[in-house]
Amino acid sequence: MMSRSLLRLRQLCLRWVLGTRGCAKKMAATMATKSFTTGVDLKGEEGSISRGSIEVCRLMAPDDANIAGNVHGGTTLKVIEEAGLILATRHCNKNNAGNRPAYGTLARVERTDFLQPLYIGEVAEVHVHLGYTSKHSVEVMAFLWAENLITGSRRLTNRASMWYVPVITGSGEMRVIPEVPAIEYASQEEEERGRERYLRQKRARQDKEEHLKKIQPLFVTDKASQMEYRTSTGDVSHYSVLNSQSSLIHSVQPSDCIDNGYVLGGVTMKLMDEVAGIVAFRHCRTNVVTASIDAIDFHAPVKLGHVIHLAGRATFTSSRSMEIEVIVDSKDYVSDKSVRTCSAFFTYVSLDADGQVKDIPPLELHTDEERKRFEAGKKRYLHRIESRTSCR
């Protein structure tokens, strides 16, 4: 007998096929990247925030989702980041006539909540606009809407704020361009709010750099330490950190990069979400989905030909969610040099067969270091709750 998950996937695939047949003309229109406005007369306002806006659409296909039909959180992040890259790069080349082209390189993604799921057969409509520019960075605000092609209904699924650093490449090196074109603000208050966000993210990036330096090796590899995790039967405890820790190694290919030979930030985030999802699945053994991602800071670029090492471990569990830390290292095997690229905390929830949130098995702590990370994770968990409550 076919399992409920596989039956659901089959139904979603059928719906996707029927939807594409019945809506081919609409798909052709929505798959394009186009200017996005709000009905405001933009004549003479080429430097304004309203002018600096675009919409990018993409149809969600079966290979974007898990067996339950939920689109992977990493895929959603990749779609959002691609839209941000387009807008940031366009803006940074606004006054760059005759010079080498500048590319918007992702430096930071603020905390992102997954408000509602995205499914196979729906169109992801990403609306992005410029929020603030400093001398060397661009803030891009993104909103992702899911559209049902059959009914035409739309719902907001994600919000994100991304910071890009415009760079030029050459001679195998990457460097920041002298100055980012300024944008016009609707009011002085709007500009001041943007500057506050800029200074806040700048401080947070500096704190994250210190955190990355202090991170201990993610995996317990020596046999003596592994003995602490074993039960009386000699097996590794099922709900221990050791049992669910996971890793992924990825060789950077041309398809991962823009034409300057550097990896797209969305590609890295997608890989990070895959590792976090494996950790969550191994711990819960149910359908798991991304609920939120804390801010991600990119501290070093990854180039074509590098090998990315990603490692994830569970750090905290509440009754209905679990936190997973993912660390990314990049290595150039030709020069034998490695660099810590980025890290982030992912929050996952477990779903039952009907798609309802279910309890998370408690994480078993075996070492003082794990207990320390658990307490730190609990503080972040309470801070997330407080932040969501204050935003309502």
FENZIDA-V671629 format. One line per field, one symbol per residue. ss: DSSP state (H for helix, E for strand, C for the rest). A space follows every 50 residues. Layout:
ss=???
This chain:
ss=CCCHHHHHHHHHHHHHHHHHHHCHHHHHHHCCCEECCCCCCCCCCCCECC CCEEEEEEECCHHHECCCCEECHHHHHHHHHHHHHHHHHHHHCCCCCCCC CCEEEEEEECCEEECCCCECCEEEEEEEEEEEECCCCEEEEEEEEEEECC CCCEEEEEEEEEEEEEEEEECCEEEECCCCCCCECCCHHHHHHHHHHHHH HHHHHHHHHHHHHHCCCCCCCCHHHHHHHECCCCCECCCEHHHHCEEEEE ECCHHHECCCCEECHHHHHHHHHHHHHHHHHHHHCCEEEEEEECCEECCC CCECCCEEEEEEEEEEECCCCEEEEEEEEEEECCCCEEEEEEEEEEEEEE ECCCCCEECCCCCECCCHHHHHHHHHHHHHHHHHHHHHHHHC
